[in-house]
Amino acid sequence: MLNLLMRPGESLEIGDNVTLKIARSSDNRIQLVVDAPRDIAIRRQKSEKTAAAKADA
């Protein structure tokens, strides 16, 4: 696992054709921009804490 501290405007390249960019951040949230070919599946995975909290609400 790789853990990085990044600022808005910075980006990370994965391989030759995937780029992740931090668009903005506030409090404990970030807006992440993913630039990747359409044939690469991108799925959002939520943490167990978030899922459990919503289930209890």
C-alpha positions as semicolon CSV with decimal commas, in nm:
position;residue;x (nm);y (nm);z (nm)
1;M;0,000;0,000;0,000
2;L;0,119;0,350;-0,082
3;N;0,012;0,640;0,140
4;L;0,064;0,989;-0,004
5;L;-0,009;1,339;0,120
6;M;-0,119;1,554;-0,172
7;R;-0,247;1,907;-0,223
8;P;-0,518;2,029;-0,460
9;G;-0,383;2,054;-0,812
10;E;-0,134;1,770;-0,766
11;S;-0,175;1,449;-0,962
12;L;-0,060;1,089;-0,959
13;E;0,002;0,878;-1,269
14;I;-0,067;0,505;-1,263
15;G;0,093;0,328;-1,555
16;D;0,088;0,505;-1,889
17;N;-0,281;0,586;-1,915
18;V;-0,441;0,655;-1,573
19;T;-0,413;0,988;-1,390
20;L;-0,563;1,078;-1,052
21;K;-0,586;1,448;-0,969
22;I;-0,685;1,614;-0,643
23;A;-0,931;1,882;-0,758
24;R;-1,011;2,028;-0,415
25;S;-1,029;1,938;-0,049
26;S;-1,219;2,056;0,257
27;D;-1,248;1,916;0,608
28;N;-1,222;1,538;0,567
29;R;-1,334;1,521;0,201
30;I;-1,160;1,548;-0,133
31;Q;-1,276;1,578;-0,491
32;L;-1,079;1,332;-0,700
33;V;-1,065;1,347;-1,081
34;V;-0,987;1,019;-1,259
35;D;-0,866;1,027;-1,618
36;A;-0,859;0,675;-1,762
37;P;-0,955;0,491;-2,080
38;R;-1,316;0,372;-2,098
39;D;-1,209;0,005;-2,097
40;I;-1,071;0,038;-1,741
41;A;-1,336;-0,030;-1,476
42;I;-1,346;0,225;-1,192
43;R;-1,554;0,136;-0,888
44;R;-1,602;0,335;-0,570
45;Q;-1,553;0,133;-0,254
46;K;-1,690;0,273;0,070
47;S;-1,539;0,196;0,407
48;E;-1,715;-0,041;0,647
49;K;-1,755;0,246;0,898
50;T;-1,945;0,459;0,648
51;A;-2,170;0,172;0,542
52;A;-2,245;0,075;0,905
53;A;-2,326;0,436;1,002
54;K;-2,573;0,471;0,715
55;A;-2,735;0,138;0,799
56;D;-2,794;0,254;1,158
57;A;-2,953;0,584;1,049
